[in-house]
Amino acid sequence: MNTQLTQQDINRYTIRFWKWIIGIIAFGAILLFSIGLGLFGALPDLRALENPKSNQASEVISDDNVILGTYYVQNRSNVRYDEISPNVINALIATEDIRFYNHSGIDFKRTFTIIFYNLVGKRQGASTITQQLALNMFSKEGRSKTFIKRLIQKSQELIVAVKLERQYTKEEILTMYLNTVDFGSYNTYGIKSAARTYFSTTPDKLQPEQAAILIGMLKGPSYYNPHRNPERAILRRNTVLENMNKASYISDQETERLKQLPLGLAFNPTDHNEGSAAYFRAVLKKDIQATLEENSIYKADNTPYDLDRDGLKIYTTINSRMQHYAEESQAEYMKTLQVSFNNSWKGRDPFNFKEAKGLIDQGMRRSDRYQALKAEGKTEEEIQQDFRTPAKMTIFSWRGEIDTLMKPIDSIKYYKLLLRNSLMSMEPQTGYVRAWVGGINFSHFKYDQVKMGTRQVGSTAKPFTYAVAIGNAGFSPCYMVDNLPVSIDAGDGTTYNPRAYRSLPGPITLKKGLAHSQNNSTMFLMSQVGATAVSTLTKNMGITSPVPAVPSIALGSFEASVYDMAGAYSVFVNHGIWTEPIYLLRIEDKNGNVIYERKPKIKVVMDEQTAYVMTDMLKAVIKEGTGVRLGWKYKLTNPIGGKTGTTNNNSDGWFMGITPELVTGVWTGAEDRAIHFTSTSFGEGANTALPIFGLYMQKVYADKTLQYTKGDFPVPKGGVNITLDCGVYLQQQSEETELDKKLGF
């Protein structure tokens, strides 16, 4: 039945229609006005637009301008427009906002078109790039799922988008957008981080197909993740390439060619625990936080800098290639040494000693597992049971991580038997630290053994006593001593009688005594110069840990860090001047303003003649003494000095190596001193630490771009007034004796 509308009905419906239209417009106007007034939350003002807030990663930059790693909550690093490949810009515009250059933040034509598409069931997004930027920059929660909240949020986007268009150029908006977008898992934010994570490259080098993959991810970062969902990522990439073709950015032929390519990922996820110099970055972070606080360095609003959010640029002295060579050398040798260590205990129980149970209990109580169980309210008995129940776990090995089923208590024993190692290499003249390896694997073992940890230094302390004898007491390096045991008054009513190891027969020169690490000749010098003088010089050379004035310090009974020991040995190379080892050069804020700059401290410790004599004596260690394998095994025949060190029970192995341009310290040992090699032939520093130095220096010298030479140590400006050739010295002594006879003395 057809009912014809009367004119009155038409007028009534028309009035109703326009009421709805006017009502919607009025509601929209009131909503926008209310949002503009901040009734639904404060909108950013112009100042906030000029300084948009985003969690921006702080970058740790090497001396050769390589990013060693980042500190972040969101792994985001900003780039300039000219650092972004046109392929990225083209892919973005073709896919997300084809009319980007023709609108002022809101594309009304596209908005009404999208409304039509949505009404017919073809859902599409209507937000322009500028609106998406507004959401990314100023909405903490992201795109809301509820209609009312999304409506308010959308209105906020429109207002902020218009402000953005008024404040910035199109290029600046594109740059800000690409610096803020989320590229999915692995904590990857911004185009710079994405290029590094998925293709191990920089944004300016991204090819069309790579740009298409990354821009394609914006529709669903997890859904189209090329690492986890390669098939979806390829389909999405090809869609973006087709969009680029429609926009005339690439030709038909090029589009078809690119669509046939594989993903071509060079996946390199960034993680705080991974990457180069992880131990160094952890120590550096704490150092920076303390430094900024001590120097009262704050942001313009008087709040502290946040390394995880404020996008600082941290410039360091580390050389990325030398760091790589150090880490590579450690891994190369420690694999072999660990096998040797394990074999030395084959058929025997390494924990068959009185303190073993306490050692294992201590390891258990320090573990994350124990702390977690304790937090859950488990009793001690329940925790003990848990540690004796097999569980799935991933353990470290030099063959790679191993997924296994193991009792947690057995995993503690396993890790106690793993040898640890650390290395630091620095330039003695500048104090610049070039390589820093604080342990064998930061993911599994967080404790830094370069600066934070200290261990007994053993015979690497002997040069300090020799330096006092030569510089203060006037001994010659060619002075002959009876290499016999010496008893020294310990100052507490007892005598100190050190045990000799591999003692050479007969009288020997001091140079030979140091070269062959003779305990007897060293203790003879201690009896002559006194413990106070040796302790004082040792501290003046930069050892910050306690060095008590007792005779045993001549043999290295005190503990020190690799960091301090490398600084101390640099005195010998640097003509008697101690230069503080430094690794932080300057810090810039995200705008490039220098907020902190560090200069090394310098102190004259000994005279130039004594320092040069000590370098000559340390060269003898390599030529004929305990470091001789550096020449025949590692073919390092250029002028190199060094000193091996081994502590009681072979618990610590050291090697301190010096060249005219580098000082390098290496330490090897287990986590606890009670765990050690069974024999000195395997556990001495010449076997556990020196080889890593040898491998490292081989790689350093092979890299000609580093420009380290193989020349000799420079003599003092006024020449050398101390006889270093012991053959000549002994002849001089003999001639003086004949003259004495003639004169009747």
C-alpha positions as MATLAB code, in Angstrom:
seq = 'MNTQLTQQDINRYTIRFWKWIIGIIAFGAILLFSIGLGLFGALPDLRALENPKSNQASEVISDDNVILGTYYVQNRSNVRYDEISPNVINALIATEDIRFYNHSGIDFKRTFTIIFYNLVGKRQGASTITQQLALNMFSKEGRSKTFIKRLIQKSQELIVAVKLERQYTKEEILTMYLNTVDFGSYNTYGIKSAARTYFSTTPDKLQPEQAAILIGMLKGPSYYNPHRNPERAILRRNTVLENMNKASYISDQETERLKQLPLGLAFNPTDHNEGSAAYFRAVLKKDIQATLEENSIYKADNTPYDLDRDGLKIYTTINSRMQHYAEESQAEYMKTLQVSFNNSWKGRDPFNFKEAKGLIDQGMRRSDRYQALKAEGKTEEEIQQDFRTPAKMTIFSWRGEIDTLMKPIDSIKYYKLLLRNSLMSMEPQTGYVRAWVGGINFSHFKYDQVKMGTRQVGSTAKPFTYAVAIGNAGFSPCYMVDNLPVSIDAGDGTTYNPRAYRSLPGPITLKKGLAHSQNNSTMFLMSQVGATAVSTLTKNMGITSPVPAVPSIALGSFEASVYDMAGAYSVFVNHGIWTEPIYLLRIEDKNGNVIYERKPKIKVVMDEQTAYVMTDMLKAVIKEGTGVRLGWKYKLTNPIGGKTGTTNNNSDGWFMGITPELVTGVWTGAEDRAIHFTSTSFGEGANTALPIFGLYMQKVYADKTLQYTKGDFPVPKGGVNITLDCGVYLQQQSEETELDKKLGF';
ca = [
       0.000    0.000    0.000;
       1.554    3.308   -1.112;
       1.104    6.321    1.094;
       1.823    9.617   -0.577;
       3.654   12.138    1.595;
       1.829   15.383    2.071;
       3.576   18.722    1.872;
       3.159   18.968    5.626;
       5.007   15.645    6.106;
       7.800   16.775    3.796;
       8.178   20.028    5.701;
       8.211   18.154    9.018;
      10.917   15.681    7.853;
      12.949   18.472    6.314;
      12.879   20.466    9.531;
      13.806   17.312   11.499;
      16.691   16.568    9.113;
      18.108   20.057    9.405;
      17.688   19.974   13.156;
      19.817   16.829   13.211;
      22.404   18.407   10.938;
      22.511   21.631   12.936;
      22.540   19.627   16.173;
      25.467   17.499   15.006;
      27.358   20.592   13.839;
      26.563   22.390   17.080;
      27.593   19.356   19.109;
      30.821   19.107   17.136;
      31.507   22.814   17.591;
      30.787   22.664   21.334;
      32.942   19.504   21.625;
      35.820   21.113   19.758;
      35.432   24.316   21.805;
      35.381   22.333   25.073;
      38.418   20.316   24.014;
      40.163   23.537   23.030;
      39.500   24.862   26.532;
      41.042   21.703   27.983;
      37.868   20.379   29.606;
      38.699   16.845   28.446;
      42.404   17.114   29.235;
      45.038   19.736   28.559;
      46.185   20.118   24.981;
      49.830   20.872   24.278;
      50.599   24.562   23.902;
      52.844   26.024   21.231;
      55.913   25.557   23.419;
      55.076   21.870   23.835;
      54.659   21.551   20.080;
      58.106   23.033   19.570;
      59.567   20.609   22.120;
      57.432   17.473   21.782;
      57.900   14.929   24.552;
      58.807   11.400   23.593;
      60.868    8.699   25.203;
      64.058    9.018   23.229;
      66.966    6.616   23.689;
      70.345    7.970   24.726;
      73.131    6.792   22.437;
      76.589    5.618   23.508;
      78.924    6.615   20.687;
      82.430    5.281   20.131;
      85.502    7.318   19.277;
      85.141    6.210   15.643;
      81.492    7.324   15.579;
      79.800    3.942   15.923;
      76.762    3.534   18.184;
      77.863    0.958   20.761;
      74.399    0.749   22.302;
      71.548    2.747   23.781;
      69.835    3.382   27.101;
      66.086    3.404   26.665;
      62.572    2.771   27.829;
      61.574    2.987   24.178;
      64.450    2.263   21.809;
      64.069    5.471   19.840;
      66.740    7.680   18.244;
      65.870   10.688   16.118;
      67.147   11.525   12.642;
      66.946   14.607   10.413;
      64.936   14.763    7.198;
      68.095   14.647    5.072;
      69.092   11.399    6.847;
      65.983    9.575    5.609;
      65.924    7.836    2.237;
      63.387    9.239   -0.284;
      62.200    5.636   -0.626;
      60.843    5.803    2.938;
      59.114    9.149    2.341;
      57.566    7.909   -0.917;
      56.350    4.657    0.622;
      54.828    6.507    3.562;
      52.948    9.091    1.509;
      51.765    6.567   -1.097;
      50.363    4.284    1.583;
      49.241    6.499    4.439;
      48.355    9.910    2.986;
      48.541   10.426   -0.783;
      47.239   14.011   -0.483;
      49.711   14.905    2.276;
      51.208   17.875    0.424;
      47.738   19.251   -0.467;
      46.003   19.484    2.920;
      46.553   21.455    6.111;
      46.425   18.620    8.618;
      42.833   17.498    7.860;
      41.959   15.999    4.509;
      38.206   16.822    4.282;
      37.859   15.229    0.860;
      39.335   11.964    2.116;
      37.286   12.137    5.347;
      33.953   12.237    3.514;
      35.131    9.545    1.100;
      36.098    7.318    4.019;
      32.677    7.875    5.638;
      31.071    6.605    2.417;
      33.383    3.553    2.286;
      32.650    2.716    5.922;
      28.885    2.984    5.326;
      29.104    0.392    2.536;
      31.217   -1.926    4.720;
      34.718   -1.138    3.422;
      36.472    0.059    6.579;
      39.379    2.452    6.013;
      41.268    4.907    8.180;
      40.730    8.612    7.707;
      43.643   10.013    9.718;
      46.251   11.994    7.847;
      49.952   11.611    8.661;
      49.713   14.818   10.680;
      46.802   13.444   12.714;
      48.681   10.203   13.301;
      51.666   12.240   14.458;
      49.428   14.114   16.890;
      48.226   10.799   18.317;
      51.753    9.370   18.540;
      53.195   12.408   20.251;
      50.513   13.473   22.669;
      48.410   10.428   23.526;
      49.926    8.151   26.166;
      47.276    5.418   25.785;
      47.350    5.235   21.986;
      44.206    4.752   19.901;
      41.251    4.254   22.263;
      38.870    1.315   21.715;
      35.743    2.932   23.194;
      33.555    5.149   20.968;
      33.206    8.152   23.310;
      36.888    8.250   24.200;
      37.867    7.808   20.581;
      35.527   10.643   19.563;
      37.155   12.979   22.082;
      40.584   11.712   21.076;
      39.792   12.255   17.393;
      38.748   15.832   18.101;
      41.997   16.397   19.982;
      43.900   14.992   17.018;
      42.204   17.478   14.661;
      43.080   20.474   16.818;
      46.683   19.358   17.376;
      47.055   18.468   13.667;
      46.078   21.995   12.634;
      48.538   23.437   15.171;
      51.286   21.157   13.871;
      50.665   22.239   10.274;
      50.860   25.884   11.319;
      54.074   25.409   13.281;
      56.055   23.069   11.033;
      56.933   22.458    7.408;
      55.780   19.278    5.683;
      59.335   17.901    5.856;
      59.494   18.511    9.610;
      56.147   16.761   10.118;
      57.293   13.734    8.128;
      60.531   13.624   10.138;
      58.747   13.844   13.489;
      56.283   11.163   12.403;
      59.010    8.732   11.333;
      60.898    9.415   14.558;
      57.892    8.534   16.736;
      56.189    5.535   15.114;
      56.269    2.101   16.736;
      57.847   -0.665   14.678;
      56.686   -3.508   16.858;
      58.524   -5.804   19.209;
      62.188   -5.626   20.225;
      61.384   -2.173   21.658;
      61.868   -0.548   18.260;
      60.643    3.022   17.857;
      61.436    5.390   15.001;
      62.869    4.791   11.551;
      66.497    4.856   12.733;
      65.960    2.085   15.243;
      63.862    0.097   12.745;
      66.500    0.322    9.995;
      69.155   -0.898   12.439;
      67.000   -3.689   13.907;
      65.605   -5.227   10.714;
      68.265   -4.416    8.113;
      71.418   -3.480   10.092;
      71.634   -0.223    8.185;
      70.828    3.469    8.503;
      67.624    5.210    7.290;
      69.379    6.990    4.405;
      70.450    3.663    2.874;
      67.034    1.925    2.862;
      66.101    0.519   -0.552;
      62.500    0.681   -1.930;
      61.664   -2.898   -0.941;
      63.117   -2.374    2.572;
      61.215    0.885    2.991;
      58.031   -0.881    1.856;
      58.463   -3.557    4.546;
      58.933   -1.001    7.314;
      56.095    1.294    6.194;
      53.879   -1.744    5.723;
      54.411   -2.634    9.379;
      52.680    0.575   10.484;
      49.271   -0.989    9.793;
      50.019   -3.704   12.360;
      53.567   -3.820   13.774;
      53.181   -7.287   15.252;
      50.881   -8.747   12.598;
      53.204   -7.707    9.751;
      56.483   -8.230   11.615;
      58.909   -9.568    8.973;
      60.915  -11.584   11.492;
      57.943  -13.375   13.055;
      55.452  -13.358   10.169;
      57.470  -13.306    6.934;
      54.594  -14.405    4.646;
      52.295  -11.613    5.835;
      55.161   -9.133    5.662;
      55.837   -9.994    2.015;
      52.157   -9.588    1.075;
      52.003   -6.254    2.877;
      55.285   -5.132    1.313;
      53.938   -5.865   -2.137;
      50.813   -3.833   -1.381;
      52.984   -0.853   -0.409;
      55.058   -1.288   -3.584;
      51.850   -1.234   -5.645;
      50.803    1.962   -3.856;
      54.180    3.487   -4.731;
      53.620    2.449   -8.342;
      50.150    4.050   -8.459;
      51.681    7.252   -7.073;
      54.312    7.088   -9.870;
      57.214    6.738   -7.464;
      58.393    3.505   -9.102;
      57.762    2.070  -12.562;
      55.651   -0.974  -13.455;
      58.749   -2.966  -14.323;
      60.530   -1.990  -11.094;
      57.432   -2.861   -9.061;
      57.242   -6.374  -10.486;
      60.961   -6.922   -9.961;
      60.874   -5.774   -6.341;
      57.820   -7.913   -5.552;
      59.800  -11.037   -6.476;
      62.619  -10.310   -4.013;
      62.931  -12.187   -0.685;
      62.620  -10.241    2.558;
      66.399   -9.847    2.829;
      66.420   -9.218    6.573;
      69.664   -8.537    8.405;
      68.030   -8.928   11.786;
      69.902   -7.192   14.611;
      67.634   -6.709   17.642;
      68.881   -4.257   20.237;
      68.941   -5.356   23.839;
      70.550   -3.879   26.954;
      72.291   -7.212   27.506;
      73.569   -7.596   23.970;
      75.717   -5.658   21.583;
      79.236   -4.358   21.865;
      80.780   -3.277   25.180;
      77.790   -4.305   27.327;
      79.813   -4.279   30.566;
      81.284   -0.909   29.679;
      77.853    0.573   28.961;
      76.522   -0.636   32.310;
      79.413    0.949   34.228;
      79.204    4.101   32.106;
      75.513    4.563   32.876;
      76.079    4.546   36.633;
      79.074    6.842   36.211;
      77.067    9.368   34.187;
      74.170    9.367   36.639;
      76.557   10.028   39.529;
      78.500   12.666   37.571;
      75.420   14.665   36.587;
      74.165   14.591   40.151;
      77.520   15.538   41.693;
      77.918   18.466   39.300;
      74.272   19.592   39.681;
      73.647   19.319   35.936;
      69.908   19.518   35.292;
      67.504   20.184   32.446;
      66.066   23.642   31.800;
      63.062   22.848   34.008;
      65.466   21.951   36.840;
      64.631   18.250   36.730;
      67.346   15.541   36.477;
      68.300   14.096   33.097;
      66.908   10.636   32.411;
      69.287    8.540   30.321;
      66.433    6.245   29.289;
      64.171    9.028   27.989;
      66.048   12.244   27.207;
      67.922   11.302   24.034;
      71.414   12.237   25.202;
      74.440   11.737   22.968;
      77.246   10.179   25.015;
      80.656   10.365   23.351;
      83.237    7.866   24.614;
      86.884    6.985   23.982;
      86.127    3.354   23.093;
      87.205    2.343   19.597;
      84.572    0.019   18.136;
      87.080   -2.084   16.182;
      89.456   -2.497   19.118;
      86.498   -3.372   21.313;
      85.497   -6.044   18.801;
      89.061   -7.411   18.677;
      89.181   -7.591   22.485;
      85.842   -9.414   22.744;
      86.798  -11.715   19.878;
      90.179  -12.556   21.442;
      88.575  -13.332   24.778;
      85.995  -15.677   23.248;
      88.614  -17.349   21.056;
      90.961  -18.268   23.894;
      88.547  -18.793   26.780;
      86.834  -21.594   24.876;
      90.141  -23.474   24.846;
      91.129  -22.544   28.385;
      87.789  -23.709   29.817;
      88.303  -27.145   28.258;
      91.790  -27.256   29.773;
      90.389  -26.279   33.167;
      87.653  -28.931   33.018;
      90.167  -31.607   32.022;
      92.441  -30.693   34.929;
      89.640  -31.710   37.328;
      88.575  -34.820   35.442;
      88.053  -37.706   37.880;
      88.186  -35.380   40.909;
      85.631  -33.309   42.791;
      86.427  -29.566   42.578;
      84.135  -28.980   45.571;
      85.929  -31.394   47.894;
      87.093  -28.759   50.367;
      85.864  -27.516   53.728;
      84.305  -24.237   52.555;
      82.541  -25.722   49.517;
      79.083  -26.012   51.075;
      79.164  -22.405   52.219;
      80.287  -21.365   48.740;
      77.347  -23.126   47.077;
      74.871  -21.840   49.670;
      76.131  -18.323   49.059;
      75.647  -18.753   45.320;
      72.128  -20.059   45.876;
      71.124  -17.138   48.127;
      72.486  -14.582   45.662;
      70.540  -16.070   42.746;
      67.449  -14.465   41.228;
      65.606  -17.749   41.712;
      66.182  -17.704   45.466;
      65.083  -14.072   45.762;
      61.904  -14.773   43.760;
      60.999  -17.802   45.900;
      61.673  -15.819   49.046;
      59.384  -13.034   47.790;
      56.643  -15.617   47.236;
      56.798  -16.471   50.929;
      58.425  -19.895   50.516;
      60.073  -21.384   53.586;
      63.773  -22.210   53.601;
      62.939  -25.909   53.413;
      60.679  -25.350   50.380;
      63.370  -23.307   48.671;
      65.969  -26.011   49.293;
      63.585  -28.574   47.788;
      63.012  -26.375   44.746;
      66.762  -26.106   44.147;
      67.011  -29.897   44.193;
      64.154  -30.422   41.747;
      65.081  -30.558   38.029;
      63.762  -27.575   36.056;
      63.979  -26.307   32.492;
      66.601  -23.615   32.090;
      68.925  -21.998   29.590;
      72.583  -22.040   30.572;
      75.615  -20.307   29.080;
      78.315  -22.287   27.326;
      81.112  -21.359   24.938;
      79.269  -23.423   22.287;
      76.217  -21.189   22.679;
      73.241  -21.165   25.031;
      71.934  -24.614   25.960;
      68.309  -25.392   26.831;
      68.399  -28.192   29.354;
      66.734  -29.875   32.325;
      68.898  -29.398   35.403;
      68.653  -29.085   39.153;
      69.107  -25.387   40.015;
      71.678  -26.358   42.650;
      73.703  -28.127   39.928;
      73.520  -25.034   37.736;
      75.157  -23.063   40.565;
      78.012  -25.582   40.679;
      78.277  -25.408   36.883;
      78.618  -21.630   36.920;
      81.097  -21.698   39.816;
      83.386  -23.771   37.592;
      83.195  -21.326   34.678;
      86.321  -19.211   34.287;
      85.785  -15.467   34.028;
      87.962  -12.962   32.218;
      88.332   -9.222   31.793;
      90.455   -6.891   29.670;
      91.051   -3.157   29.434;
      93.241   -1.387   26.902;
      94.180    2.305   27.087;
      96.496    4.887   25.574;
      98.977    5.945   28.282;
      99.543    9.478   26.996;
      95.891   10.540   26.714;
      94.362    8.169   29.260;
      91.781    7.161   26.630;
      90.328    3.688   27.215;
      90.020    1.978   23.827;
      88.617   -1.433   24.788;
      86.733   -2.690   27.853;
      85.620   -6.296   28.326;
      84.222   -6.714   31.836;
      83.275  -10.384   31.689;
      82.509  -13.346   29.465;
      78.767  -12.773   28.862;
      76.744   -9.845   30.177;
      73.382  -11.588   29.721;
      74.359  -14.276   32.219;
      77.008  -12.590   34.381;
      76.383   -8.913   35.118;
      79.317   -8.187   37.430;
      81.998   -6.024   35.798;
      85.569   -7.239   36.431;
      87.345   -4.260   34.856;
      86.500   -1.485   37.314;
      83.916   -2.767   39.789;
      85.667   -6.001   40.758;
      89.079   -6.350   42.417;
      91.300   -9.418   42.704;
      94.739  -10.175   44.132;
      97.309   -8.928   41.640;
     100.152  -11.366   42.329;
     103.468  -10.714   40.642;
     102.116   -7.838   38.546;
     102.764   -5.790   41.727;
     106.523   -6.520   41.684;
     107.438   -3.605   39.354;
     106.194   -1.167   42.007;
     108.846   -2.420   44.454;
     111.524   -2.361   41.753;
     110.555    1.195   40.815;
     111.024    2.349   44.430;
     114.404    0.598   44.604;
     115.636    2.207   41.377;
     114.060    5.646   41.797;
     114.381    6.183   45.556;
     117.234    3.937   46.687;
     119.452    4.254   43.601;
     119.667    0.567   42.730;
     120.777   -0.330   39.216;
     118.721   -2.809   37.159;
     121.999   -4.674   36.780;
     122.729   -4.865   40.497;
     123.561   -8.443   41.531;
     121.686  -10.024   44.412;
     121.927  -13.431   46.055;
     118.714  -15.096   45.030;
     118.119  -16.646   48.449;
     115.089  -16.668   50.758;
     114.711  -13.521   52.844;
     113.041  -13.137   56.238;
     111.476   -9.732   56.847;
     110.204   -8.220   60.056;
     106.432   -7.904   59.488;
     106.179   -5.122   62.067;
     103.864   -7.047   64.374;
     106.463   -9.119   66.169;
     106.547  -11.810   63.480;
     108.717  -12.399   60.436;
     107.528  -12.795   56.849;
     109.113  -15.738   55.007;
     107.665  -15.953   51.472;
     107.906  -19.181   49.543;
     110.090  -19.086   46.462;
     108.672  -20.435   43.177;
     110.961  -21.648   40.388;
     113.929  -19.985   42.022;
     116.946  -19.410   39.783;
     120.295  -20.548   41.234;
     123.113  -18.198   42.143;
     123.376  -14.400   42.156;
     121.211  -12.683   39.536;
     120.656   -9.109   38.354;
     117.525   -7.235   39.347;
     116.538   -7.167   35.677;
     116.723  -10.947   35.487;
     114.944  -11.264   38.805;
     111.959   -9.270   37.496;
     112.044  -10.976   34.091;
     111.733  -14.389   35.736;
     109.420  -13.127   38.507;
     111.728  -14.148   41.326;
     110.221  -13.844   44.778;
     113.571  -13.860   46.616;
     115.103  -10.924   44.743;
     111.859   -8.965   45.097;
     111.746   -9.525   48.856;
     115.387   -8.514   49.131;
     114.446   -5.154   47.622;
     111.474   -4.880   49.965;
     113.862   -5.366   52.905;
     115.962   -2.506   51.555;
     113.269    0.075   50.731;
     110.485   -0.739   53.218;
     106.779   -1.426   52.791;
     105.702    2.175   53.416;
     107.592    3.509   50.401;
     106.198    0.757   48.159;
     102.646    1.283   49.411;
     102.911    5.052   48.887;
     104.177    4.722   45.307;
     101.532    2.102   44.492;
      98.750    4.428   45.631;
     100.295    7.374   43.787;
     100.207    5.276   40.623;
      96.422    5.164   40.805;
      95.593    2.048   42.838;
      92.442    3.076   44.720;
      91.833   -0.165   46.642;
      93.594   -0.637   50.023;
      97.360   -1.233   49.828;
      98.513   -1.846   53.421;
     102.151   -1.066   54.232;
     103.144   -4.693   54.847;
     105.975   -6.673   53.201;
     103.659   -9.054   51.323;
     102.459   -6.279   48.985;
     105.744   -6.737   47.088;
     104.362  -10.081   45.899;
     100.881   -8.730   45.197;
      98.916   -9.732   48.286;
      96.626   -6.703   47.862;
      93.634   -6.557   45.529;
      93.167   -4.130   42.638;
      91.015   -3.693   39.554;
      92.164   -4.143   35.977;
      91.208   -0.487   35.471;
      93.566    0.731   38.207;
      96.384   -1.618   37.209;
      96.308   -0.472   33.585;
      96.437    3.131   34.777;
      99.387    2.318   37.044;
     101.413    0.628   34.290;
     100.787    3.621   32.011;
     103.115    5.591   34.326;
     106.077    3.540   33.098;
     105.234    4.240   29.457;
     104.254    7.884   29.954;
     107.628    9.078   31.322;
     106.577    8.852   34.968;
     103.292   10.719   34.568;
     100.056    9.109   35.739;
      97.143   10.002   33.471;
      93.722    9.041   34.762;
      92.130    6.377   32.516;
      89.037    8.038   31.060;
      86.279    6.652   28.890;
      83.692    9.443   28.843;
      84.529   12.481   26.699;
      81.366   14.573   26.651;
      77.591   14.453   26.879;
      75.240   16.390   24.611;
      71.511   16.869   25.053;
      69.120   15.917   22.259;
      69.600   19.357   20.674;
      73.380   18.997   20.481;
      74.237   21.263   23.422;
      77.241   20.090   25.438;
      76.123   19.604   29.041;
      79.270   17.902   30.355;
      82.863   17.438   29.270;
      85.566   15.427   31.016;
      89.323   15.932   31.042;
      91.761   13.406   32.549;
      93.579   14.137   35.789;
      97.373   14.171   35.497;
     100.013   13.638   38.187;
     103.815   13.261   38.135;
     104.579   10.055   40.012;
     108.227    9.215   39.284;
     111.139   10.694   37.416;
     111.526   10.065   33.708;
     114.735    8.054   34.114;
     113.143    5.568   36.515;
     110.107    5.162   34.273;
     112.301    4.407   31.251;
     114.395    1.904   33.205;
     111.194    0.125   34.223;
     109.989   -0.130   30.601;
     113.360   -1.639   29.713;
     113.073   -4.171   32.544;
     109.521   -5.035   31.508;
     110.782   -5.618   27.957;
     113.169   -8.203   29.431;
     110.139  -10.114   30.776;
     109.065  -10.659   27.162;
     112.534  -11.209   25.712;
     113.772  -13.808   28.176;
     111.384  -14.187   31.085;
     107.878  -15.373   31.930;
     106.336  -13.601   28.926;
     108.634  -15.121   26.309;
     105.828  -17.040   24.566;
     104.497  -13.711   23.295;
     107.319  -13.805   20.753;
     107.588  -17.427   19.711;
     103.892  -18.289   19.849;
     102.160  -15.049   18.892;
     104.957  -13.631   16.684;
     104.941  -10.295   18.506;
     108.638   -9.506   18.179;
     108.381   -5.701   18.219;
     109.315   -3.843   21.434;
     106.752   -4.936   24.037;
     107.011   -5.005   27.795;
     104.864   -6.872   30.245;
     104.466   -8.691   33.517;
     102.738  -11.937   34.335;
     101.036  -12.527   37.664;
      99.763  -15.617   39.472;
      98.272  -15.680   42.954;
      98.235  -18.383   45.623;
      96.666  -21.676   44.524;
      96.536  -20.337   40.934;
      93.313  -18.495   41.755;
      94.136  -15.441   39.630;
      96.067  -15.133   36.396;
      97.213  -11.691   35.203;
      99.106  -10.169   32.344;
      99.945   -6.488   32.033;
     101.228   -5.622   28.566;
     102.799   -2.340   27.464;
     103.737   -0.886   24.096;
     104.713    2.735   23.398;
     101.092    3.496   22.496;
      98.944    1.028   24.441;
      98.731   -0.420   27.939;
      96.530   -3.487   28.324;
      95.554   -5.436   31.417;
      94.084   -8.946   31.371;
      92.756  -10.996   34.313;
      91.431  -14.562   34.404;
      89.972  -16.565   37.261;
      86.839  -18.237   38.590;
      84.095  -16.323   40.402;
      85.452  -17.527   43.752;
      89.154  -17.857   44.581;
      88.511  -21.291   46.093;
      87.931  -22.583   42.553;
      91.223  -22.687   40.650;
      93.549  -24.660   38.390;
      95.166  -27.734   39.902;
      98.697  -26.831   38.750;
     100.633  -23.617   38.177;
     101.762  -24.710   34.729;
      98.103  -24.402   33.653;
      96.959  -21.687   36.077;
      99.805  -19.162   35.784;
      99.123  -15.796   34.177;
     101.400  -16.679   31.262;
      98.878  -19.373   30.318;
      95.540  -17.902   31.453;
      95.887  -14.191   30.612;
      98.875  -13.540   28.322;
      97.406  -15.420   25.315;
      94.395  -13.097   25.200;
      96.733  -10.110   25.109;
      98.683  -11.800   22.310;
      95.600  -12.448   20.186;
      94.302   -8.935   20.828;
      97.553   -7.224   19.799;
      97.798   -9.384   16.680;
      94.406   -8.092   15.571;
      95.196   -4.488   16.528;
      98.433   -4.470   14.546;
      96.771   -6.179   11.580;
      94.253   -3.319   11.339;
      96.309   -0.644    9.604;
      93.519    1.933    9.972;
      94.244    2.045   13.707;
      97.758    3.311   12.943;
      99.472    1.796   15.970;
     103.177    1.474   15.181;
     105.725   -1.146   16.222;
     108.460    1.288   17.252;
     110.459    1.274   20.460;
     109.770    3.185   23.651;
     111.093    6.759   23.343;
     114.094    7.598   25.531;
     113.959   10.575   27.905;
     114.712   13.936   26.311;
     118.036   14.256   28.132;
     119.049   10.688   27.329;
     119.526    7.816   29.788;
     122.072    8.184   32.591;
     121.533    4.687   33.989;
     123.325    1.740   32.407;
     120.802   -0.743   31.014;
     123.207   -3.213   29.368;
     124.201   -5.469   32.243;
     127.297   -6.731   30.419;
     128.631   -3.178   30.236;
     127.557   -2.492   33.815;
     129.421   -5.506   35.205;
     132.512   -4.489   33.247;
     132.276   -0.998   34.729;
     131.972   -2.473   38.209;
     135.039   -4.664   37.582;
     137.092   -1.700   36.325;
     136.150    0.315   39.394;
     137.347   -2.546   41.574;
     140.805   -2.617   39.870;
     141.070    1.148   40.247;
     140.171    0.841   43.900;
     143.034   -1.651   44.310;
     145.523    0.659   42.621;
     144.463    3.527   44.846;
     144.793    1.357   47.889;
     141.133    1.287   48.860;
];
